């Protein structure tokens, strides 16, 4: 498994969000922590671009360590799904009131599969 941080926008406020990419076989794993809002969403967008995803067959976005998920972050997830599908399967790891609840409330969970743990998501995309 290899990991590399995704460069931020150069904005000092973006330091409150960390995005790291790693590869597990044919699956790209994007791990996000901190706050995902209008200032930090471009970091997530960069990590989910087709160029960043490369030849991955699936992308797991792990939001387990996210403290706040604003609509800007949710918009990035929907746009990435639209851009990558159907060639690349995008799934999200989100559990709890900070991430899973808003994704379900606005209907994103009806569009993109949600999993409670990274292991569940990886099992689903590699099955």
N, C-alpha and C positions, 0 to 999 in steps of 0.2 A: 504494500500500500504506500503510495507516495502522496505527499501533501504539499500544497503551496498556497500561500496567502494571495488573495486578489488585491491588486493595488486599488486604493481608494481614490476619491475625486480630488484629493489635495486639500479638502476642506477640513479644518481642525475638528469640527463637530462630527465628522465621519469616524473619528476615533472611537466613538461609542458603539460602533458596529464592527464586528470582525467576520470575514467570509473566507473560508478555506476550502480548497478543492483537493480531492484525492480520487484515486482510481482503484476500484476493486474489480478486477477482471474487466468485463465489458460495461461496468457500471461506473458512472461519474457520481461521486458523492460531494455535495456542496453543504458544508456545515456553517451555520450562521449563528452568531451570538450577539447579544446586546439589543440595541434599538434599531428597528427597520422603519424608517420614516422617509419623508421627502428628501432629506439631506443624505441619507445613507442608502436609499434604494438603488442608486446607480452602481454601487458595489455588487449588489445581488444581481442586477441586470447584466453586468459584465461577466459574472461567473456563469450565467445561464445562456449566454449568447451561443449561437451555433459554432462559432470559432473556438470558444472555450470548451464546449462539450466535445468537440472533435468527432471521433468515430464511436462514441459510446452508444450502446443500444438502449440504455435507460439512464435516467438522472434521478437521484434521490436527494431532495432538499430537506436537510435536517434542521428544523426550527426549534429543537428541544431546549436550547439555551437562549432563546429570544425572550427578552423582557417586555418588549412592546412591538406590536405589529400594526402599523398604520395602513391606511388604504393605499398609499403609494407602494408599499411592499406587496400588498395583495394584487395590485395592478400589474406589477412585474411578474408575479407568478402566472397570472392569466395570460399575459402577453407571451411569456416563454412557452407555455403550453400550446398556444396557438401557432407559434413559430416552429416548435420542434415536432409536434404531432403531425402525422401518425408515425413518422420514421423513428422517433425517439420517445420512449415512454417516460413521462414525468410523474413522480409521486412525491408526496410530502410527509415528513414525520412531524406531527404536531399533536400534543396532548395537553389538555388543560385550558384554563380560562384565558390565558394570554395569547394563544395561537389557534388551537383547535376551535374554540367557541366562535371567534369572529369569522373564521373560514367557513364554518357551518352556517352561521347567521346570514352571511351575504351570498350563500349559494355556491361558493367555490368548491366545497366538498362534493357537490353534485357533478362538477366538471373534472376535478383532479382528485385522484384517490388519496385518502389520508390514512396514515398508520400511526399507532401509538408509540412504536419503538423503531429504531433503525434496523434492528434484526428482522422485524416483521416486514419492513419495506424491502430490504435486501432479499429476503426469502421470496417475496411476491414477484419481484422483477427478474429473479434468476430462475424461477420455476419453469 
